[in-house]
Amino acid sequence: MASAPASAPHGPGLFAGQGDVGAVGSAGSCAYDEEWQVYTVTGGGANIWGERDAFHFVWLRMTGDFILTARAAFVGMGANPHRKLGWMVRAGLDPGAPHVSAAAHGDGLVALQFRRAPGAPTEEVRSTVAGADVLQLERAGTTYRMSVARYGDPFATEEIAGVDVGDEVYVGLFVCAHDEAILETARFSNVRVVVPAASERAPLASRLEIVEVTNGHRRIVHTSSELFEAPNWTPDGAALIYNSGGRLYRFDLAERTAALIDTGDVTRNNNDHVLSFDGATLGISSSSAEENVSIIYTVPVGGGTPRRVTARGPSYLHGWSPDGRYLVYTGLRGGDFDIYRIPAEGGEEVRLTTAPGLDDGPEYTPDGAYIYFNSVRSGTMQIWRMRPDGSEQEQVTDDTYNNWFPHISPDGRWIVFLSYAEPIDPSAHPPAKRVYLRLMPAAGGEPRVLAYLYGGQGTINVPSWSPDSTHLAFVSYTAPTSPPR
């Protein structure tokens, strides 16, 4: 079901308004840091419980289904261990209104709380996770799902069904001091309001995001009501290159503007494009009008006449050797997708993998010692690696997720990849799904979640590390009718 804001944002950040609900001793407030996209919410009130509530609420009016996600923490030790923060979906602003909340308490308790009817008692389902600082609340009809995690861990989920608080609701962030005589303050970052797509083929709006690897803080640097995908970071750190509508664009990070890259008559470009390590040349994958299959070309990074590299298709580019001599790509040959290598100037292609099933996403390490890729050969999509000649193929990840598109940081220390957090066909990488970006040491170790988002196909199909290895660029999605942030 499509969803849309019932009121245009004119309050702090993406929200339409704010105010105190119920009896509070002192007025609450919300300050929004536009540069860092952080909400600082201060609230009083005796409790959100029983038959009446009292708290500070920062809200947006919405209808339909949605997914609300944020990272949140109280400021300071606080006066009461039962103080609360979180997401709330509320029928109205009166103290006894029906609501559903993902509530994190000061003592670490996290609960899915709900009031089914006006003035009815509050009920709850407690999470098995204590001390969660990533909170997600999702609505699908009259079913509500709370997913929570300590940052870096996967979500743990609780769900309730048959709670009807109305279609048009107040949606937002709240803080309650659990003591009407005082105020408590919390900070909310990585705040995202997503409207899920009606289907995998439905239109999507796009958000170009940058995440800081050391702490997971995210900022949206560009939004569009149209689909764009797969950002490459230029080696000078000044721009991101992405595809949209069959064309390629250079997004200037200082000016926050996008400019078309001239690719001549090659104008059916897909989301498999890679910059050479020196940044001088852009490798692109594009469907020729004559053959209607993806072919690999190279073009000067500033634009120009593309030069065809692969004679056969479909061929989907993913990696460039550090010395600039070779391209690696996924090709469909004889009914099977395998990984191939070809000189960057064109010539004879060399098959590197032969296992049945899909092999995809090949990328060289910065020292040229390995090619990482993803393969379904073990039954689920997992990360593998091999030597540049195809020897010593070995599995890197082995878990319950379907893992796609490994990207190695320029300093060689880290690998980031996309993990589907919901069941999918292991050989598919659909858009519009609940996914994680996960980070693991290149030397080996357990992956941890870097970002929790709605994405998939187009999110990180191509190398997207900043040149100093401190940030990662990616694209997240939402239905076009959702709020603009």
N, C-alpha and C positions, 0 to 999 in steps of 0.2 A: 504493500500500500504506500503510495507517495505521501510525503509529509512536507509541510512548509511552515515557516514562522507565521504566526497569526498577527504579529506586530513587528514593524521594522525596527532594527536596533537603533537606539539613540541614547542608551545608558552607558555604563562602563564597558568598554570593549565590545564584544558581540552581544551583550545583553541589552534588553529594552528598558529595564527599570530595576529599582532596588527599594527596600524598606523593611521596617520591623513588622513582624507578625506577632500578635498577642501582646501581653503586658511585659514590658522591659523597663528596667530601672533607668538605663541610659541608652540613648539612640546609637544604633550601629551605623556602619559605613562600609563603603568599598572604594578602594583606590586602584586604578589600572595603570600599570607601567607599559606604555605602548611599545617602547623599544624592546623590552624583554618579554612582553606578552604575559605578564604575571598579574594576578588579582590578589590584592591584600584585603581580606574581609574581616571586619571586627563586629562581633555580635554579643548581645547580652541574653537575657531570658532565663527562666527557671528550668525549662526542659522541653524536649520534643517527645512526649509520651502521654499516656492516659487518654483523656478526652479532649484536652486543649494543649496547644503548643505556644511557645514563645521563643523567638530567635530572629536573626537577621537573614534576609533572603535577597539574592541577586538573581533576577529572573528574565526569562524570555517566554513569550506565548507561542506554543506549537500545537500542531495536530498530527495525527498519524503515528507512525513508528519512528524510533530514533535510537541512537547509541550515544551515550554521554561518557566521556573519559577525561580524567584529570589526575595529576599528581598533587598531593596535598599534605601539608604538615602544619601543626600549631607552631606559633612563635612563642618561645619561652616555656618554662616548666608548667605554668598555669596553677590555678588555685583549686580546681576540682577535677578529680580523675574521671568524672563522668561527662565532662564537656564534650561536645560533638561537632563534627564537621562532615561535609559530604555533598552528594547530589540529592536533589529532591524533585519529584513530579507531584504536583499539587493541584487539586480541583479548584481551589480558590484561596484567597488571602485571609479569610477569617480563621481564628485559632482552632476551630474544630473541624476544618475541612478534611475530606479524605485525601490521603497522600500515600506515596511509596518513596522510601528513602534508602540510599546506601550510606550508612552512618558509621563513621570511624570515631571511637571514643578516645578520650585522653589516656585511658589505661591500656589501650591496645585492642580492646574488643571492637569487632566490626560486625555489623548486623544489617540485614535487610528488614527494615521496619515498614509497617503499613497500617493504615486505618481504612477500613472498607466502606464506611458510611459516615455522614456528618455526625459528630459527637460520639462516635463509637470508640471503644477502647483500642489502644495501639497493640498490634501483635508484632512478632519478630521471628526471623530465622537467623541464627548466628553462623558466622563463617568459621571454618576450621583454621583460618589464618589469623594470627594475632600481629598487630603492629603494621598492618598494610598501609602503604602510602600511595598506591596506585588504585584508583577507584573507578569502576565502570558500572553504569546502570543502563540497561537496555529495555525498551518496550517493544513488544510484538503483539498487538491487539490488547488483550487483557492479561497477558503473561509478562512478568517482569523478571529479569535476570540480573543478578549482581555478580560481577567478577572482580576479584581483588587480588593484589599481590604486594609483597615487599619488592621494591624496584629491583629488577634483574631476574626475578623468578617468573615463571608462567602463572597465568591466572588460575585461581580456584573459584568455582561458581556455585551460587545458590539460586534457586528459582521458585517463584510462586505463580500460580495460575488462577484465573477467575477473579481478579481484582479490577473492578471497573471504576475509575475515577473520572470518566468522561473523555471525550476525544480531544477537545480543546483544553489545554492544561497550561499551568505555569511550570516551567522547567528551569532549574538553576542550582546555584551553589548556596550553601547555608553554613552558618556558625551559630552555635548555642553555647552559652557560658555555663549552663546548669546552675546558675546562681544569679538571681535578678539584680543583685547589688553590685556586680562586677561586669567587666567586658573581657572577652577573649579574642585573640587575633589568630588568623590562619592565612597561609599563602597557598594559592592554587596556580600551578603551572601546567604546561602541556594540555591546556583546556581545549577539548574538541567536541563539537556537536555535529554528529554525522547522521544523515538520513540514508538508510540502506537502499540500494538499488532494487527495483522490482524484479530484475533478472540480470543474468550475466551479460546480456545484450543491450540492456537499457543504457541510456545516455548517462554520462558521469561528468561532474564538475571536478576540478583538479586543484590541489594545493601543493605548491613547491615548498618543501621543508628542508631545514638544516638542523641536524642534531649534533650536539657536542658530545664526543665519545667519552670523555672522562666522567661526566655527571648526568648525561641523558637529557639535558635541557634542550628543548626544541623551539624553533621559531619558524613561522610561516613567512616566506619572503615574496610569494607571488600566488595569486589565485585567479582562476578563470572558470567561467560557466561551461567552457569547452574542455574536451579531453586533451591533455598533453601527457608525455611519458618520458621516463628514462633519462635523467640528467647525467651528463658527463661534466666533470669539473676540469676547467682548463689548467694546464700546469703553472700558469702565472697566478692562479687563485682569483682572477678577476671576474670570471664568468662561468655560467653553466650552459651547456648545450642540450636541448631537448627536442623531441619531435612532436608535431601536432598536425593533423589533417594532411599527412603525407609530406610535409615540409619540415625543415630543420631551422631552429631558432637559437640565437645566442642571447642569453639573458645576462645583462650587465648587473653585477651584484651591488655596485655603488649607486648606479642610477636607477636600479629597479625597473629597467625597460628591456623589452625583447626586440631583436632585429632579425629579419629573415636572412638566412644564409643561402646564397645563390648556388644551386646545384644543377643549373642548366635545365635540360629536359628530363632529368631524373627526379620526378616529383611524386613518387609513390613510396616514400621512405617509411620504413617501419621503426620499431623501437630497438633495433640492434645496430648501434653506431658506436664507434670507438675512436678515441684520439690516439695518435702515435705518442710515444713517451716524450718526444721532444716538443709536442704540441703543434707541429707544423702541418700535419696532414690529418684529415678526418676520413676514417673508413666508414662506409654506410652500406646498409642493406636496403634494396628497393626492388619492388616488383615491376619488371618491364612490361609495357603494354602489349608487346608482341608475344612474350612467353608466359606472362601472368604467374611467374614464380619469382621468389626473392633471389636477386643477384647481388654480388658484392662489388662495390666500386670504391675508389679513393678520390678525394678532392682536396685542394688546399683549404686549410681551416678557415680562411677568409672568404671562401667561395670561389667558384670557377667551373670549368668543364670537367665533369667526372670521368675517370678512367676505369674501364671495366677490368675486373681482376679474375673472377670465376667464369669459366665457360659454361658450367652446369648449374642448375638450380633444382629445388630450392636450396639456397645457402644463406645461413644467418650468422653474421659476424659477431664475435664476442671478445676476441683478444688480439693484441699486437705484441710481438716480441720486443723486449727492451732495446735491442740493437736495431730495430726498425726493419729487419729483413723479412719477417714472416707474419702472416695473419693466421689465426686459428678460428674455426667456425664449425657450426653444426650443419650437416648436409644430409638430405634424404637421397639415398642411393640404394637401388635394389629393394625398396620397401622398408628400409630401416634407417633410423637417424643415428649417425655416428659423427665423431669429431675428426676433422680434417685440418691439414696445414697446407699453406700455399705461399710461394714467394709474394711479397707485397707488390712486386712489379707484374705479377701474373706468371703463369706457367703450369707445371704439372702439380696436381693436388696429391697429397699423401694421406692415406687413411691411418688414423692413430688408434681408434678403438674398433673392436669387432664384436663386443658382447651384444646378444639380442636385447632389444628394448631401447628406449630413448637415452642417449647421452647428449648433454646440452651444456651451454654456458661456459665454454673453456676460457681460461684466462691465465696468462703467464704471471709468475711471481716477479717482483722487480729485479731480482738477480738472475732471472732466466733459468733457474734450476728446475722448476716444476711448472706444470700446467694443472691448475685446479679445474674441476668440472663437477656437474651433478649427473647422476646416473640412477636409473630405476632397476638396474640389474639384480639388486638384492631383494626386490619385492616392493620397497617403498623408495621414494626419491631421496637419495642421500648424497653427501659431498664426498668426492673422490679426488685423487691426484695421481699424476704420472710424470715421468720424465718427458722432456720435449720430443723425444723420438717415439713416444708411446709405450716405453718399457716401464716396469715397476709400478703397475697400476695397483693402488691400495685405497681402501675405504677410510675416510676421515671421520664421518659422523655415523652414528648407529643409534637412533632413538625413534620415538613414536611419531615424529613430525615428518612431513614431506618438505625437504629442504632444497632450495633453488638458488642459483646464481651466486657462487662464491666470489667475493672481491677482496683482494689482498691490499692492505694499506701500503702506501709508497715507502714507508720505512721497513716493511716486511714483517712487522710484529703481530699484525692482527688480520683476521679473516671475518668479514661480515657476510651474512646470507639471509635469505628470506625463508621463513618457516610458516607454513599454513597451520593456524590454530584450530581449524575445523576440518572435518573429513572432506577430501577431494579425491578425484582420480589421480593416482600417483604420477601418471604421465601427462597430466594437464597442469597448467598454471593460470587458472582463471582470474579475472579481475573481481573487484567488489566482494572481498572476503575478509574475515578477521585474520590478521597475520601478525607475526612478530618479525622485527629485524633482530637477529641474534649475532652476538660477537663472541669470538673465541680466539685464544692465543694461537698464533701460527705454529708455535712449538708444541701445541697440544694442550688439552684441558677441557673443562666443561664449558659449553656455551652459556652465555647469560643474555637475557633480553635487553636490548638497547632501546627499542621503541615498540609500543603497542599501538596498532593502527588498523585502518580499514583500507585495504589495498590488494596487491597481488600482481597480476600482469601489468607491466608498466611502472611498477614502484622502483625497482633497482635492477632492471634487466642488464644494465651496462656498468662499467667501472665508475664509481661516483664518490670516491674519497677526495677530500681536499689535499692539495699537494704537501701540506705539512703533517698529514695523518691525524689531525685533531678533530675533524668534522666529517660528516657524511651527508650528502644530499639525497633526497628521495621524494617520491610523489605519493600522496595519500588522496583518497577519493571520497565523494559523497554525492548523493543525488543532486541535480542542478537546482532544485527548489529549496535547498537548505540555506542556513545563514551563511554570509560571505566569509566567515573566519573559521 
